[in-house]
Amino acid sequence: MGAAAVAEAPSGGLLAWIATTDHKRLALRMAIVALVFFLAGGVFALLIRTELADPGLQLVGRDAYNQLFTMHGSTMVFLVMTPLALALGGYLVPLQVGAADIAAPRLALAGHWLVLAGGLTMYSSFLTDHGAGKAGWTAYYPLSGSSATPGTGMDLWVAGVILVGAGLTLVAVCLLATIIRLRAPGMTMLRLPVFSWTMLATVLMVVMSVPVLAVGMALLLADRLGASIYETSGGPIAYQHLFWFFGHPAVYIMFFPFLGITAECVATFARKRFTGYRPLILALIVFTGLSMSVWAHHMFTTGQVINEYFSLTSTALVVAAGTEYFAVIATLIGGAIVLRTAMLFALGFFLQFLIGGLSGVILASPPLDYHAHDSYFVVAHFHYTLFAGSLFAGFAAAYYWFPKWTGAMLRESLGRIQFVLIVLGTNLTFFPMFLLGYDGMPRRIANYSSDAGFTDLNRLSTLGSYLIAIGVAVFLYNLYVSLRRREPAGDDPWEGHTLEWATTSPPPRFNFHSLPPITSHAPLLDRRLAAVGGAGKAEPGTER
């Protein structure tokens, strides 16, 4: 690196934080925004679960309930999990590939601001006469049309989604260019860390699918303003095709980065090189391709798609997913496993995402999907993938990389308490939903009959949601305590394998003053093993 690459930039004040092009500050800001929206979406979820704890409308009316479930789903998909995935990539990918910064940093800055602007635009719909959108996060037409959902609130929701999509696409383009063009000498594609490979697959799906969402939403906005685009016999089906061409890859956009996070945690805390690196990369490539070909399995019940084809491609995903699970299990076998909080959440991710994945196989079968479609079975499936899966990995990332981001350690004791609370709360909340859906409880209802047999399971689910809230409160308290009374972490507290652990904590403006030799996807592990003359896993006695 030249002198300009290692020169320190002044930290500045508020303006410098707002207008910074430092990829680390941009990513942290995006993660903080996602956390704020996560808390808002969590409040909506608690209101929803409280309303459903008993039959009858006792907390909010139907109109308010429709706004709550729409904004809860919209928040978690568009403003939390997807931006969080790209924020983690924005911070870590340049470090992991040995780059001084992200490619086109001003473009990344614009992307971050567009995501925030889109989120605020969506939430501003609450301030209108008709309130926020009421058509669900999928905004199916004609429910999202001007006759079914009048008012500017829905218009603002649609405009906000377009802005968020534009911002996410810009950030993804910058990450893609970083991986392709800014890798350090020796960092070949087959030496990229696992997390960076998962981010490569992610950003490819973003740039291919999110623009389709933007087109679909722009047409919807034009329709609401009088263009009559979807107001035809085939309009509602055309909208579903456009939405789900984005919507199903979006599931993997919210999965792949978190798979990479947990893979990094498993290798580090197993004190062992990640096993099956190349099969995992091949599985990611296959997974990415297949994910673009399965969107219409959400449309089996419409009778307007070729069910056999989309069922086949959907079921084929099991092969790629199974390869990833086998690689993780092989890494654990023979490892000197250390159960830090990050490792607990990583293992929780794999165990609980498995429930979501297997229930997805059920929904990939048209005859079974006919029964479960639009029921609480689908709600349970989606939350086992997105919450019990990806969000668990998000907590793993927080505990694993918090020392790198801040130079301080999160409290392990509080982390273990949080883990237990969230595991209990997650399964108590979402597993009863499988039973509710199988028994016929439809999704998106504010009320149900007292003799429907849904009450006891709904009460269990509501109790679980309160446990989740307590677990999140413990996490927030952990953040506060750990930042207020810092326990210095050092540069590499976990004996990590990848390049971000070769620099200071937090890293300097341009990331590195020097780089170690890059001979594999785990260069720091290579360096340690060379020092002790070993191979494979770390020598006994080096575990923390």
Buried (B, 14 or more C-beta within 10 A) or exposed (E): BEEEBBEEEEEEEEEEBEEBBBBBBBBBBBBEBBBBBBBBBBBBBBBBBBBBBBBEEEBBEEEBBBBBBBBBBBBBBBBBBBBBBBBBBBBBBBBBBBBBBBBBBEBBBBBBBBBBBBBBBBBBBBEBEBBBBBBBBBBBBBBBBBEEBEBBBBBBBBBBBBBBBBBBBBBBBBBBBBBEEBBBEBBEEEBBBBBBBBBBBBBBBBBBBBBBBBBBBBBBBBBBEEEEBBBEEEBBBBBBBBBBBBBBBBBBBBBBBBBBBBBBBBBBBBBBBBBBBEBBBEBBBBBBEBBBBBBBBBBBEBEBBEBEEBBBBBBBBBEBBEBBBBBBEBBBEEBBBBEBBBBBBBBBBBEBBBBBBEBBBBBBBBEBBEEBBEBBBBBBBBBBBBBBBBBBBBBBBBBBBBBBBBBBBBBBEBBBBBBBBBBBBBBBBBBBBBBBBBBBBBBBBBBBEEEEEBBEBBBBBBBBBBBBBBBBEBBEBBBEBBEEEEBEBEBBBBBBBBBBBBBBBBBBBBBBEEBBEBEBBBBBBBBBBEEEEEEEBBBEEEBE
